Amino acid sequence: MLRIEKGGLDHEQVVAMLRYHFDTNISVTPKGSAHVFDLSRLKEPDISFWSAWDGDTLMGVGALKRMSASEGEIKSMHTLKTARRAGVGSAILKHLLHEAKTAGLSRLYLETGSFDFFAPARALYARHGFSECAPFAGYKPDPNSTFMMMDI
């Protein structure tokens, strides 16, 4: 049974997953096109963070960045490699959507890679109602990025 908890940024498994997420994104994305947050940025006050657990095993993470009173951005979505295609990413995303709506947000954005490595992420977001949009909140047009949004 998947349990999604607020926080966890000091937990050893979370730190390891976020380090892997950061390092992988940096290594597969052309220089200047990676917009992944490091652990210290995820601890800033404009970020809310959740970790998903199956018993004592971390299954995935996700964060919301508040951009304004009504808009936010999905950040740092990552699922344990062995848990992919098992509904964990969908459960985390649904949780983030619920939390965003509860917090009074009416629109969510995200940025992800435009190349094959990120195709599963783009498909996940599209299945949940996100559609492509122009760059937002200071992002610049970048052929390595796909920008998406959703009204909630």
C-alpha positions as CSV (number, residue, x, y, z in Angstrom):
1,M,0.0,0.0,0.0
2,L,1.5,3.3,-1.1
3,R,1.7,6.0,1.6
4,I,2.5,9.6,0.6
5,E,3.9,11.8,3.3
6,K,4.7,15.5,3.4
7,G,8.4,16.1,3.8
8,G,11.3,13.6,4.1
9,L,14.1,15.8,2.7
10,D,16.4,14.6,5.5
11,H,15.7,10.9,5.1
12,E,18.6,8.9,3.8
13,Q,16.6,7.2,1.0
14,V,15.1,10.5,-0.1
15,V,18.5,12.2,-0.2
16,A,19.9,9.3,-2.3
17,M,16.9,9.4,-4.7
18,L,17.1,13.1,-5.2
19,R,20.9,12.9,-5.7
20,Y,20.3,10.3,-8.4
21,H,17.5,12.4,-9.9
22,F,19.7,15.5,-10.0
23,D,22.8,13.7,-11.3
24,T,20.9,11.8,-14.0
25,N,19.1,14.9,-15.2
26,I,22.4,16.8,-15.4
27,S,24.1,14.0,-17.2
28,V,21.4,13.4,-19.9
29,T,20.5,17.0,-20.6
30,P,22.6,19.4,-22.7
31,K,24.5,22.0,-20.7
32,G,22.3,25.0,-19.9
33,S,19.1,23.1,-20.4
34,A,18.7,21.2,-17.1
35,H,16.3,22.9,-14.7
36,V,16.4,20.3,-11.9
37,F,16.4,21.5,-8.3
38,D,19.1,20.3,-5.9
39,L,18.3,19.3,-2.3
40,S,19.0,22.8,-0.9
41,R,16.6,24.4,-3.4
42,L,13.9,21.9,-2.5
43,K,14.1,23.0,1.2
44,E,13.2,26.7,0.3
45,P,9.9,28.0,1.7
46,D,8.2,28.3,-1.7
47,I,8.5,24.5,-2.2
48,S,6.3,21.8,-0.7
49,F,7.7,18.2,-1.0
50,W,6.2,14.7,-0.6
51,S,7.7,11.3,-0.5
52,A,5.9,8.1,-1.4
53,W,6.6,4.9,0.6
54,D,5.7,1.2,0.4
55,G,6.5,0.1,4.0
56,D,10.1,1.3,4.6
57,T,10.9,1.5,0.9
58,L,10.9,4.9,-0.8
59,M,9.0,4.6,-4.1
60,G,9.1,8.1,-5.4
61,V,9.0,11.8,-4.7
62,G,7.4,15.0,-6.0
63,A,7.3,18.7,-5.2
64,L,5.2,21.8,-5.8
65,K,6.7,25.2,-6.3
66,R,4.3,28.1,-5.6
67,M,4.8,30.8,-8.2
68,S,1.9,33.1,-7.3
69,A,-1.4,33.0,-5.4
70,S,-3.0,30.9,-8.2
71,E,-0.1,29.2,-10.0
72,G,2.4,26.6,-9.2
73,E,5.0,24.3,-10.9
74,I,5.5,20.6,-10.5
75,K,9.1,19.9,-9.6
76,S,11.3,16.9,-8.9
77,M,9.0,14.1,-9.9
78,H,10.9,10.9,-9.7
79,T,9.9,7.2,-9.3
80,L,12.1,4.3,-8.2
81,K,13.3,2.6,-11.4
82,T,11.9,-0.8,-10.3
83,A,8.5,0.8,-9.6
84,R,8.0,2.5,-12.9
85,R,4.8,1.6,-14.9
86,A,3.2,0.4,-11.6
87,G,1.1,3.5,-10.9
88,V,3.5,5.2,-8.4
89,G,4.1,8.2,-10.6
90,S,0.4,8.6,-11.2
91,A,-0.3,8.4,-7.5
92,I,2.3,11.0,-6.7
93,L,1.0,13.3,-9.5
94,K,-2.6,12.9,-8.4
95,H,-1.5,13.8,-4.8
96,L,0.3,16.9,-6.1
97,L,-2.8,17.9,-8.0
98,H,-5.0,17.5,-5.0
99,E,-2.5,19.4,-2.8
100,A,-2.3,22.2,-5.3
101,K,-6.1,22.6,-5.5
102,T,-6.4,22.5,-1.7
103,A,-3.8,25.2,-1.5
104,G,-5.9,27.4,-3.8
105,L,-3.9,27.0,-7.0
106,S,-5.9,27.0,-10.2
107,R,-3.1,26.3,-12.8
108,L,0.0,24.2,-12.7
109,Y,3.0,24.2,-15.0
110,L,6.0,22.0,-15.5
111,E,9.1,21.7,-17.6
112,T,10.6,18.4,-18.7
113,G,13.0,17.3,-21.4
114,S,11.9,17.2,-25.0
115,F,14.0,14.2,-26.0
116,D,13.4,10.4,-25.8
117,F,14.8,10.0,-22.3
118,F,11.9,12.1,-21.0
119,A,9.1,10.6,-23.2
120,P,7.6,8.5,-20.3
121,A,7.4,11.7,-18.2
122,R,5.7,13.6,-21.0
123,A,3.2,10.7,-21.5
124,L,2.4,10.6,-17.8
125,Y,1.7,14.3,-17.6
126,A,-0.4,14.2,-20.8
127,R,-2.5,11.3,-19.5
128,H,-3.3,13.4,-16.4
129,G,-4.4,16.4,-18.5
130,F,-1.3,18.5,-19.0
131,S,-0.8,20.0,-22.5
132,E,2.1,21.7,-24.1
133,C,2.4,25.5,-23.6
134,A,4.9,28.3,-24.1
135,P,7.7,28.8,-21.6
136,F,6.6,30.3,-18.3
137,A,7.9,32.1,-15.3
138,G,11.3,33.1,-16.7
139,Y,12.0,30.0,-18.7
140,K,13.4,30.7,-22.2
141,P,12.5,28.8,-25.4
142,D,14.8,25.8,-25.5
143,P,14.7,22.9,-28.0
144,N,15.6,20.5,-25.1
145,S,12.6,21.5,-23.0
146,T,8.9,20.7,-23.2
147,F,6.7,23.1,-21.2
148,M,3.3,21.9,-20.1
149,M,0.3,23.4,-18.1
150,M,-3.0,22.3,-16.7
151,D,-5.9,24.2,-15.2
152,I,-7.1,22.5,-12.0
